[in-house]
Amino acid sequence: MVATEITKMRKKQFLVVNVLFILSMVIFFLILNGLAITFPQVFMASGVFLLLQSFYELSKRDSTSSLFPFFTRIERYEQKKLGSEWKIKKRTSLGWNFFLSGIMFLQAFWTRKSNGEFVIEPQILLVLCLVFILIINGSLYFHIRRVDNWDNPRDLKRFTRKFNILGIAVGLIIALVLVSLLVFYIVTTT
């Protein structure tokens, strides 16, 4: 692939990922406002969604096919570029999906006696959406930069492991900041 073609493909990738995320957040917000949903129901729905996504990915095996044909092209490009590391990346992603699905099911179980509606204030939802957009775009940017700028397969050795360690560290820092901001918000508004 030519560099200009890759750049065009990656810009389109950013656009599609952001549009899909924003659409999913709008649908989530409409569902929250339109239905009386409890905490266990939200966690159970999230767990089922992640589990279905995991089984879909598992059924594909090493296939690069996607629900969106545009992403098939990206997967093929990354599969060729990463080589054996691509399979490791796919397995790790699958493992994280199963793990998060399990966490959601545990949350549903732990909050099963909760009858309170799942209500998020619009300001908090907006902040969370902005943080998620920053996280998604940041991780996508660093992933793309790493994959596209290295030609030697040895440079991409243990790419997935390093990327996951960095992701966990950054995720913990962001979680700490968000919890701190949430506690500050609760203390100052009550």
LUMZADO-588505 format. One record per residue (C-alpha): residue number from 1; x, y, z. Coordinates in steps of 0.05 Angstrom, whole numbers. Each point is the difference from the previous one (the first is absolute). Example, Ala and Ser with C-alpha at 12.3 -4.5 7.8 and 13.67 -1.06 7.14 Angstrom:
2
+-----+--------+--------+--------+
! num !      X !      Y !      Z !
+-----+--------+--------+--------+
!   1 !    246 !    -90 !    156 !
!   2 !     27 !     69 !    -13 !
+-----+--------+--------+--------+
# end
This chain:
190
+-----+--------+--------+--------+
! num !      X !      Y !      Z !
+-----+--------+--------+--------+
!   1 !      0 !      0 !      0 !
!   2 !     23 !     70 !    -16 !
!   3 !     10 !     49 !     57 !
!   4 !    -54 !     48 !    -25 !
!   5 !    -49 !    -58 !     -5 !
!   6 !     17 !    -22 !     71 !
!   7 !     -9 !     71 !     26 !
!   8 !    -68 !      6 !    -34 !
!   9 !    -21 !    -68 !     28 !
!  10 !     22 !     20 !     71 !
!  11 !    -37 !     67 !     -3 !
!  12 !    -63 !    -37 !    -21 !
!  13 !     12 !    -49 !     57 !
!  14 !      2 !     57 !     51 !
!  15 !    -64 !     29 !    -29 !
!  16 !    -38 !    -65 !     -1 !
!  17 !     21 !    -20 !     70 !
!  18 !    -20 !     68 !     29 !
!  19 !    -67 !      1 !    -37 !
!  20 !    -16 !    -71 !     24 !
!  21 !     19 !     18 !     72 !
!  22 !    -42 !     64 !     -1 !
!  23 !    -59 !    -37 !    -30 !
!  24 !      4 !    -54 !     53 !
!  25 !      3 !     53 !     55 !
!  26 !    -62 !     36 !    -29 !
!  27 !    -37 !    -67 !     -2 !
!  28 !     22 !    -15 !     71 !
!  29 !    -23 !     68 !     24 !
!  30 !    -68 !     -7 !    -35 !
!  31 !    -10 !    -69 !     30 !
!  32 !     17 !     26 !     69 !
!  33 !    -49 !     57 !     -6 !
!  34 !    -55 !    -41 !    -33 !
!  35 !      0 !    -61 !     44 !
!  36 !      3 !    -11 !     75 !
!  37 !     63 !    -42 !      2 !
!  38 !     33 !    -26 !     63 !
!  39 !     74 !     -9 !     14 !
!  40 !     -2 !    -76 !     -6 !
!  41 !    -35 !      6 !    -68 !
!  42 !     54 !     48 !    -26 !
!  43 !     55 !    -46 !     24 !
!  44 !    -34 !    -62 !    -27 !
!  45 !    -12 !     32 !    -69 !
!  46 !     73 !     22 !     -2 !
!  47 !     23 !    -70 !     19 !
!  48 !    -44 !    -32 !    -53 !
!  49 !     24 !     49 !    -53 !
!  50 !     73 !    -13 !     16 !
!  51 !    -11 !    -75 !      2 !
!  52 !    -34 !      0 !    -68 !
!  53 !     56 !     43 !    -28 !
!  54 !     50 !    -49 !     28 !
!  55 !    -35 !    -60 !    -30 !
!  56 !     -4 !     35 !    -67 !
!  57 !     75 !     14 !      1 !
!  58 !     13 !    -71 !     23 !
!  59 !    -41 !    -28 !    -58 !
!  60 !     41 !     41 !    -50 !
!  61 !     65 !    -32 !     22 !
!  62 !     55 !     29 !    -44 !
!  63 !    -48 !     32 !    -49 !
!  64 !      5 !     75 !    -13 !
!  65 !    -74 !      6 !    -18 !
!  66 !    -40 !     53 !     35 !
!  67 !    -72 !     25 !      5 !
!  68 !     26 !     62 !    -34 !
!  69 !     38 !    -15 !    -65 !
!  70 !     45 !     60 !     11 !
!  71 !     30 !    -32 !     63 !
!  72 !     15 !    -64 !    -39 !
!  73 !     51 !     39 !    -41 !
!  74 !     32 !     28 !     64 !
!  75 !      3 !    -69 !     31 !
!  76 !     34 !    -29 !    -62 !
!  77 !     50 !     56 !      0 !
!  78 !     16 !     -9 !     74 !
!  79 !      2 !    -76 !     -6 !
!  80 !     52 !      7 !    -55 !
!  81 !     39 !     53 !     37 !
!  82 !      0 !    -33 !     69 !
!  83 !      9 !    -72 !    -22 !
!  84 !     -4 !    -49 !     59 !
!  85 !    -10 !     58 !     48 !
!  86 !    -69 !     12 !    -32 !
!  87 !    -24 !    -68 !     26 !
!  88 !     25 !     18 !     69 !
!  89 !    -35 !     67 !     -4 !
!  90 !    -66 !    -34 !    -20 !
!  91 !      5 !    -52 !     56 !
!  92 !     16 !     53 !     51 !
!  93 !    -59 !     42 !    -22 !
!  94 !    -45 !    -61 !      4 !
!  95 !     25 !    -15 !     70 !
!  96 !    -13 !     71 !     23 !
!  97 !    -71 !     -3 !    -29 !
!  98 !    -15 !    -65 !     38 !
!  99 !     31 !     30 !     63 !
! 100 !    -42 !     64 !     -4 !
! 101 !    -62 !    -40 !    -15 !
! 102 !     12 !    -40 !     63 !
! 103 !     10 !     64 !     40 !
! 104 !    -66 !     27 !    -26 !
! 105 !    -36 !    -65 !     19 !
! 106 !     31 !      4 !     70 !
! 107 !    -23 !     73 !      6 !
! 108 !    -70 !    -22 !    -20 !
! 109 !      2 !    -55 !     52 !
! 110 !     26 !     46 !     55 !
! 111 !    -52 !     54 !    -14 !
! 112 !    -58 !    -48 !    -13 !
! 113 !    -39 !     25 !     61 !
! 114 !      6 !     72 !    -22 !
! 115 !    -67 !     27 !    -24 !
! 116 !     24 !     70 !    -12 !
! 117 !     -2 !     28 !    -71 !
! 118 !     65 !      8 !    -37 !
! 119 !      4 !     75 !     -4 !
! 120 !     60 !     40 !    -23 !
! 121 !      0 !     75 !      2 !
! 122 !     11 !     29 !    -70 !
! 123 !     63 !     38 !     23 !
! 124 !     32 !    -64 !     24 !
! 125 !    -21 !    -38 !    -62 !
! 126 !     30 !     55 !    -44 !
! 127 !     66 !     -2 !     39 !
! 128 !      2 !    -76 !     -5 !
! 129 !    -13 !      3 !    -75 !
! 130 !     56 !     51 !    -10 !
! 131 !     48 !    -42 !     42 !
! 132 !    -19 !    -62 !    -40 !
! 133 !     10 !     37 !    -66 !
! 134 !     69 !     22 !     24 !
! 135 !     18 !    -70 !     22 !
! 136 !    -25 !    -32 !    -65 !
! 137 !     35 !     51 !    -44 !
! 138 !     64 !     -1 !     41 !
! 139 !      6 !    -75 !     -1 !
! 140 !    -18 !     -3 !    -74 !
! 141 !     51 !     54 !    -16 !
! 142 !     57 !    -35 !     37 !
! 143 !    -19 !    -67 !    -30 !
! 144 !     -1 !     28 !    -70 !
! 145 !     65 !     38 !     11 !
! 146 !     34 !    -62 !     25 !
! 147 !    -26 !    -46 !    -55 !
! 148 !      8 !     47 !    -59 !
! 149 !     68 !     29 !     16 !
! 150 !     39 !    -64 !      8 !
! 151 !     22 !    -41 !    -59 !
! 152 !     41 !    -52 !     36 !
! 153 !    -42 !    -57 !     31 !
! 154 !     51 !     -6 !     57 !
! 155 !    -19 !     71 !     22 !
! 156 !    -71 !    -24 !     10 !
! 157 !     20 !    -60 !     42 !
! 158 !    -39 !     -1 !     65 !
! 159 !    -40 !     59 !    -25 !
! 160 !    -65 !    -26 !     31 !
! 161 !     32 !    -13 !     68 !
! 162 !     31 !     70 !      3 !
! 163 !    -64 !     33 !    -25 !
! 164 !    -42 !    -37 !     52 !
! 165 !     47 !     18 !     58 !
! 166 !     -2 !     72 !    -21 !
! 167 !    -76 !     -3 !     -8 !
! 168 !     -9 !    -29 !     70 !
! 169 !     45 !     54 !     31 !
! 170 !    -35 !     56 !    -36 !
! 171 !    -68 !    -30 !     16 !
! 172 !     16 !     -3 !     74 !
! 173 !     23 !     72 !     -1 !
! 174 !    -63 !     23 !    -37 !
! 175 !    -44 !    -41 !     48 !
! 176 !     33 !     32 !     60 !
! 177 !    -10 !     70 !    -30 !
! 178 !    -73 !    -15 !    -17 !
! 179 !    -16 !    -28 !     68 !
! 180 !     34 !     61 !     33 !
! 181 !    -40 !     48 !    -44 !
! 182 !    -64 !    -38 !     15 !
! 183 !     12 !      2 !     75 !
! 184 !     16 !     75 !     -6 !
! 185 !    -64 !     10 !    -40 !
! 186 !    -43 !    -38 !     51 !
! 187 !     31 !     37 !     59 !
! 188 !     -9 !     69 !    -31 !
! 189 !    -72 !    -11 !    -24 !
! 190 !    -28 !    -30 !     64 !
+-----+--------+--------+--------+
# end
